[in-house]
């Protein structure tokens, strides 16, 4: 695609001067909307998700560069969709409910965000907190407006819904009563994979927890009409390895926080640090192989290297037991632009701390 950055430096220039300002504008709008939510618990979780997880929107919005002249529309979709995801994750993580039917109904909003013809629902029907001043439905409607403009919606529909289904299933299973979580996730894994995959149940679960494939499909579709064969190639290019790498890195740096909050962390199921390191290296290798089969392979390669550099450049990574050794080895395996993104991230956090 014309206009896509071909070097890591050019990508970062686009990110800092084009993507991030537009993301900030969108997030500022949703922050103002969240502040009007009448129910105190819903407002607290909405504002917290926007404040503490804003980097999810910033990272995901890099895919807007695939949308060409419609990059602003892509950012509007990505921010709204990711904000739904982060908001519901907060509601379920810090939930006053442990009802899987409640979690399923909440996440129906993410399905409806991708299917404009679906009827809107009362997504809070199964919980006590309900008054949100149309915050969640406005997020859904924002996504639907962008989706309804796609010329090749039929070609990407099945792939969007498949990735979304996996994401929503994961969110339901991982937020129920603590004693039910692992059995439900293992049963789900067997139903989906039949034990034939090269992934463990917790690695499969991690791969389901990323929205990157959806962002990639929608952004490409805004920029040009992509045929069904290419849409399938993109989905396979992102699930499971690219998405799995994304979420495993996210869980890796959050290990200490999740222990303190008693949250499920998929990295805790590796037998030891050496085995975890070998599996992360496997995901890096497989993701590399998959991105070579995608259009604009250099862009996707830089996104993958950016993920690794970004997460391992977070101060939380160096504070983990064995964190510095893990970081050096994974950066060495990844090579290329990963070091550039890593040091860029470290400088960003250093400047942020000074400010």
N, C-alpha and C positions, 0 to 999 in steps of 0.2 A: 504494500500500500504506500502510495506517494506521501511524503511528509513525515513518515515515522522516523524517529531518531535511530541512528545506526550505531552510536557510540554511547558509552555510559555517561560521559560528561554531557552530551547533548540531551540525553534522557533526563538527567537531573535538572538541567536548565528548564526543560519543559515542565517538570514536576514542580519546581519551586516558583516559577514565574507564571505558569498557566494553570496547572491542575490545582495546586494548594489554595490559591486565592479563590477559585470558583467553589471548591469544597467548603472553604470557610464561609462563603456567602450562603450556601445552602444550609450548613449546620447552624449558622446564626439564626436563620429563619425558623428552623425546627426547634431551636432552643427557646425562642420567643413563644412558639406554639406550646411547647411543653410547660412553660411557666404559667400557662392559663388553665392547666388541668385542675379541676376542682378537687378530686380525690387526692389526699395528701400522699398516700402510698404510691399511687400510680405516677404522680408528679415527681416524687423522689426518685423512683426507678428510671423514669424517662430522662430526667436531667442528669442523673448519675451515668447512664449509658452514653449520653452525648458528650459528657465531660471526660470520662475515663477510657472510653473506647473510640474516641474520634480518629485515632490512627488507623482503625479498621477502614473507615471511609477514605482516609487519605491514601492508604495503600491500594485499596480496590479501585480507586478512581484513576489510577495509571492506565487502566484499560480503556478509558475514554479516548485516549489517543488513537485507538483503532477505529473510532467513529468518524474520522475525517472532519468535515465541516460541522457535523452534528455533535461535536465533543461536549458541548454544554448540556445537550439533552441527555447524553450518556451519563454525565456527572450527576444530573438531577435524578436519574433513575438509580444509579449506584448508591448515592447518599440516602435516598429514601428507602431503598430495599435493605441496605445494610443497617439503617437505623431501626427498621422493624426488627431485624434479626437481633441486634444488640439489646433493644428494649425488651423483647420477649425473653431473651436469655437472662436478663436481670430479673424479670418477673418470675421466671421459673427457678432461678438459682436462689433468690431471696424470697421464695414464695410463701404466702400464707396458706397455700394449697399444696397437696401432694397427689392430686387427682389426675391420672393420665388423660382422662376425657377432657378435663379443663385445658391441659397443655395442648392436646390435639386441636381443640377448638380455637385456642389462641393462634396456633400456627396455621390454621386454615387461612388466616389473613395473608400469609406468604404465598399460598396457592392462588388466592383470589387476586393478588397483586400481579400475577403473571397471566391470568385468564380474564380479560375484560368482560366477557359475557356472563361470568358467574354472578349470582346474586350476592350482595353484601350481607353479612350476618352480624348478629350481636356476639362479638367474639369474647366478651366478658361474661356471658350468660351463666357460666358454671362457677363463678367466683363472687365473693362479696364486693370487691372493689370494681366499680363499673363506670363511674362518671369521669370520662376523660376529655370532654368537650370536643369529641370527634377527632382526637389526635391520631389514633390508629387508623381509622377509616380514611382520613386525609392522606396519610402516608400511602395507603393502598391505592387510593385514587390517583396520586401523583405517578406511581409506577404504571398504572393501567393506561394513563394518557400517553406515556412514552411507548409502551408496548403496542398500543393500537395504531401507531404510525408505521410499524414495521411492514415492509413490503413482502418479506419472506417469512412471516410468522408461522405459516403451516410447516415450513421446512425445519424450523428449530423447536416447534412446540413440544414434541415428544421428548427431546433432549432436555429442555428446560424443566419439564415436569418430572422427568426421571431424577435429575440432580436435586430438584426441590423436594421430591418425595423422600429421598435418602436423608436430606438435611432434617426434615420435619420428623421423620421416624426417630432419628438419633436424639433430637431434643426431647421427645416424649420419653424415650427409654432411659435417658441419663438423668432425668429430673424426678423420677418417682421415688418412693421410699428407698432409703439407702440399701436395705437388704434385698430389694427387688432389682436393683439396677444392673448388676453384673449378669444374673441369670437371664434377664430380658435382652440385654445386648448380645449375649452369646447365642441365644435362641434366634434372634433376628439375623445374626451373622450366618448361622447355619441355613436359615431359610433363603438368604440372598446368595450365598456362595456355595453351600453344600460342602464346605470344608475343602474345596478344590483350589481356592485362591492361594497365592503366594504370601498372603497377609494373615496375621493373627487377627482375632476378633477385635482387639483394641486398635490395631492399625487400620482395619477397615472402618471402624467407627470414626477414627480421626479423619480419614479421607472423606467421609460423608459430611463432616462438619464445616466444610469450606464453601464459600459462595463464589469463588474465583471463576469457575467454569460458566456460571450463569452470567457474570459480568462480561466475560469474553464473548459469549454467544450474542448477547444483546448489543454490545458495542460494535462488533463486526457487522451485525445486521443493520444497525443505524448507518454505517458507512457505505455499505454496498449489499447487494442481494447475494447471499451465499447459498449454494445448492445443498440439498439434503445430505449428499455424500460428505461434503466439507463440514457440515454441522456435526455429523456423527464423528468425524475425525477430530474435531475440536473437543467434543465431549470425552472421547477416549484419550485425547492428549492431556486432559486435565484430571480425569478420574481414572484410577485412584492416586497416581503417584505425585503429580504436582499439588493436588489438593491435600493429599496426605502429608507431604513434606511441609506445607504451609501450617497445618494444624498441629503436627507433632512439634514443630519449632515453637509454636505459640504455647503449647502445654509445657514444653521443656523449660522455658524461662519463667513460667508461672508455678513451678513445683512448690516452692516455699509458701507462696500465697495460698495455694489450694490446700496445703496441709493445715494452715492456720484457719481457713474457712471451712475445712472438712468437705471440700468439693472433689468430685471425681476427676482424676488426672490420668490420662492414658499412658503417659511416660512412666508412671509408677509401677506399671506391670512388667517392665523389662527386668530380667533377672539381675543385671548389673550394668555398670556404666559402659564397660567394654562392648557388651552385646547391644546396648542402645546405640552406641556410636557406630557399630557395624550396620545396624538397621537403617539409621539415618543416612549413612553413606550409600546404602542400597537404594533408598528413595531418591537420593540425589542423582545416582547413575541412571535409574529408570526414567526419572523426569527428564533428564538430558536426552535420552533416547527418544522419548515421546515428542519433545518440542522440535526435534529435527524433522518430524513428519507434518508439522503445521505450516500454514502460510506465515510469512514474516518470521522465520525461525530465530533470527537474531533478537527480535523484540522479546519473544517468549523466553529465550535464554537469559536475557538481561533481567526480566522479571523474576525468574527463578533465582538468579544470583543476587538480585536485590532483596528477595525474601530472606535468604541466608545471611547476607550482610546486615540487614535491618534487625533481625531478631537477635543475632549473636553480638550485635553492637549495643544492645540494650544493657544498661548497668546491671540488671537483674541476672544476666547470664554469667557475668564474672564473679558474682557473689555465691553462686551455687558450688557445692562440693565437686571438685573436678571440672568446674566450668571453664577455666582458662585453657586447660588441656583439650577439652572437647572443642572449644572455639577454634583453637589453632589447627587441630586436625581436620575439622570440617571445612574450614576456610582453605586449607591446602588442597583438599580433595576437590573442592568446587572450582578453585582457580579463577583465571580470567578477571572479570570485573568485580568479583565478589569482594576482593580486598578494598577496592575503591568505595563500594557501597558501605562496607563495614566501617572504614575510617570516617566516611562522611557522616554516618550515623553517630559515631562516638563524638565527633566535633559538635554535631547538633545538640546532643545531650549535655555536653560540657558548656556550650553557650547558653543553653536553657537554664542550667543550674546557676550560672553566673548572673543571668538576668533575674 
